[in-house]
Amino acid sequence: MGDGGGYTTMDLLRSEPMQLAQLIIPIESAHCTVSYLGDLGLFQFKDLNAEKSPFQRTYAGQIKRCGEMARKLRFFREQMVKAGLLPSARSTINSNIDLDDLEVKLGELEAELLEINANNERLQRAYTELLEYKLVLQKAGEFFYSAQSIAAAQQKEFEVQQTGEGSIDSPLLLEQEMVTDPSKQVKLGFVSGLVPREKSMAFERIMFRATRGNVFLKQALVDDPVVDPVSGEKVEKNVFVIFFSGERAKIKILKICDAFGANRYPFTDDLGKQYQMITEVSGRLSELKTTIDAGLLHRSNLLRTIGYEYEQWNILVKKEKSIYTTLNMLSFDVTKKCLVAEGWCPVFASNQIQNALQQASFDSNSQVGAIFQVLQAKESPPTYFRTNKFTSAFQEIVDAYGVAKYQEANPGVYTIVTFPFLFAVMFGDWGHGICLLLATLYFILREKKFSSQKLGDIIEMTFGGRYVILMMAIFSIYTGLIYNEFFSVPFELFGPSAYGCRDHSCGDVTTMGLIKVHDTYPFGVDPTWHGTRSELPFLNSLKMKMSILLGVVQMNLGIILSYFNAKFFNDNLNIWYQFVPQMIFLNSLFGYLSLLIIVKWCTGSQADLYHVMIYMFLSPTDDLGENQLFSGQKFLQILLLFSALVAVPWMLFPKPFLLKKQYEERHQGQLYAMLHSTDDPLEEQLQHDSHGHEEFEFSEFFVHQLIHTIEFVLGAVSNTASYLRLWALSLAHSELSSVFYDKVLLLAWGYNNVIILVIGIIVFVFATIGVLLVMETLSAFLHALRLHWVEFQSKFYEGNGYKFSPFSFALVSEEDE
């Protein structure tokens, strides 16, 4: 991958040295050159046509073509998803595909697929209409058959009465009533069809009101849902037959049917013709079914053929679109025969970029090679850190706060260790740490499979930070061994406890009843402390003091990094008037507090550190009495207090005045230089404009320094107090774990009942996973994040840079996904 020194080292502390380069590319090799640079992925193009709209640029037509091809490919993918097919990931890669040929081929395939879909839709609609028609013939035929049976029975009964002898009670006009002139009989019309079941009651009501009751409507339920020919969805329907008299009633009925979405079908009252129609419809249904199946098979084969080549086509179209989008950022030279590109690239990539330019000129048969030259940059270069799959997640944590300024000290280097360690201080339990370790090992061991799949938002976020969680789990096991907690239960892993009881009751009362019977427990907290009455005061004191020590160390690290930043950028003002007073102020107060904590631990003194620190400010000259930890402490306190007071004006006043002095000296030098250039009025104007643009505002600088000083002085106190969250969350985690163990698991065990024990174990497992392994993990993660962003990075990290975003086909594919 290029020159030997390019990828041999990886420096995360400082971003890669960048350079502004200009490329002069012949038009005939421009496409090939940009393509090779996209494969390389180490050149960030600047837009030299920012004043032009997208439609005014040179390659707008090609981008439009690529957009149209991308639309067709999206259409193919939608059709494949509907058909239950997926694009083949193992498509044969053919690099000789021409974009023009692909455009023609995609157009032909789209036209063919659209035609197949239209024919299939038409046949499917005809098929569903015939299905409905068959239902109407069956259900309405039952109406007419039952009606004719009833009419025949009535006619037979009437004939029997006529053949019998008439009695005196028989109506005189019976014969005239029953036998009328056929020419005077009213012929009833009827309409049949299907109506959605949910609309059937309203349909019947509106029909009755519109015709004033002069219709007879009969409905029958269809057992299974029917596919509607119009919508294509399955709908529960009823078959209806409406009998009416008169043309006006028929017009009203037809309009109401249309309004309710009722599908009408022709019907005859002749039983013979009904059977004949049912036979014909059944025959046509079987023919249509065969035709539809053949069409679907052809469509499936076509989509399968497209699926084999889909990924290859999709990648090609994405690449071509990105190439032409990049070419639109280039400008033409005066001769209109070359394209000029400007952009950023790492210094180590110069040889690789030049090799790519030469290869592109050779492959495109260009008579003139591309020119690569480095320009002088006025603006700040982008920030580029070369990361791998392990360091990238930690770098993302830092970048979420702000991208580092060019070659500024990168907190990501220290975050790899300090972030999981501070998390573990709050989460310390080696049982919970093992659970986290097993969960993250599952993601790590199957990372190839997961990286090729589309995961949900939460799973994808967890998978992306798998190595962060791995480090968090390892450090949690370490701090859990120090706290001696395994799901809140202590173990004598590193030897027996150093203490033993004088009598049987001492373990429940206080450590005063304990005597030292062994050597000091070699690693971590002695297990005897757990369960005693003095456990909480002891662990509170230990963790609170430990939190202050860790906080002071990390804040000092931040201030030291500000020194290395200032030294790297040759900023002596920041070294002498920012780094030095900040170190003096912080360590005069809280460095001294840390020293007292360590001395108290080493000597076993009973001194009250609260009293020492408070009266260091209120009465610095008073004797310390029993709170004295070492000789000369009083003098040291006065000296440190004086140093802290001196450090505040040291930070505030000198820097603005020195900046003003530097500006005046530089300004005076410019005035002398201008005396030699008065013959050129244009240059004089430019110098005057640049001088006016850099006008020094002393009040603005002084206010800024005042804010910075107040922020640091107050922040030194508040940030140190903020590190006490390490103690608070560690205590909360330990107590929650202890409650779940004592009040759920041990309580269930004490009942000597299998069912209660099983319920207790289930509740304990779910409480441990839900509260301690999910909520507590998230809580400790967020608090560790805050400690890094605010307390640590605010001491040295500006974070006002911008990321290096090279033109890369790999990045284009990821963004589109």
Disulfide bonds with the S-S distance in Angstrom:
Cys501-Cys506 2.21
